[in-house]
Amino acid sequence: MVYLDCQNVESAVQSLAEASQTADDLVVEAMQSFETNWDLAAEDPFVAVPRDFFRSLDVAIDDLRFEGAYFFHASRVIDPDSFRREGIQPLEPMVDRLWDTLYELARDLFTEEGWRRFRANLEAGGGGEAGSDYREKVGNRLHHGPHGMLVRDTVLIPEATGSHDYLAIPEIVEDIAVASGFDLRERFEAAATSCIVKFRASRTSPVDVRAAFWYVYKGIRGEGIGESSLSGIALCGSPVPAADILAVDRVTPQQKQAALDAWRAATYGV
């Protein structure tokens, strides 16, 4: 059994090749020569094309078996090493710590009592649209995470899929910052570090396999990734234990920009 690993195109090729009991170079050659048929009657081509590709290798896509998959959690945090110590925690047990952390960045703006009043007002219905977004995240377990994406590039290059840039700022921090009316976002971004946390989970889905196919297919052809490579995991309040953390990679602005530039060149030729 093998883990599906979309750290990069090479690791994804290796995963798909091993699961299909095919040599890596044969998978690459088959991808390069495979003609995509977008005219598949009533079938969704994003489903049918991967199926037909593996059929060309005499493999049924539904027969591919993975022990699990590696996922990528993007964040910006004050202490990236906390992921190594504590794993990835869901929102509920972290809310109080988050407010305490943000207060340390806003001590010259709020007294302790003023900060408590601000939080109470936000949680009671204040803060406008940002306050509403905050309450939705705190009150709905579907938003509690942890979340991870199957393809690392989809969190490194959010523009490719129209996603939120979690490497810039977590959504809930953005909500609090906007509701505060001060420059809390800028202070947080200056103090925090962007990082991508790689973790393992003992589950995969057919969507994961199809997303991995499209990631490899576009990658080896020099095309920019898009929504076809989107797949992920939402743990809905269950933490990722520290033992399942494989890497915590700090991401610099230069690395983000280089990845974005490469994607734009592959997608738009500029």
JORAMO-V397829 format. One line per field, one symbol per residue. psi: psi as a letter, one per 40 degrees, with the letter a starting at -180 (. if undefined). burial: # if it has 24 or more other ideal C-beta (glycine too) atoms within 12 Angstrom, else .. Layout:
psi = ???
burial = ???
This chain:
psi = iihhhfdidddddddddddefiidddddddddehhhhegfbeihdedddddddddeefhhdeehhidaihihhhihidgdeddddeahiiddeeddddddddddefdediidddddddddddeeeaeaddddddddddehddeeaiiiidhdddddgdddefiigeedhiddddddddddeafddddddddihhihhhiihfiiiddddddddddddddeefiiiaedehiahhefehihideehdihhhhidddddddddddddddef.
burial = .########.##########.#.#..##.##..#.#.........#..######.##.#.#..#.#.###########.#..##.#######.##..##.###.##........#..##..##...#..##.###.##....###################.##################...##.###..##########.##..##############..####.########...##...###.####....#..##.##..#....
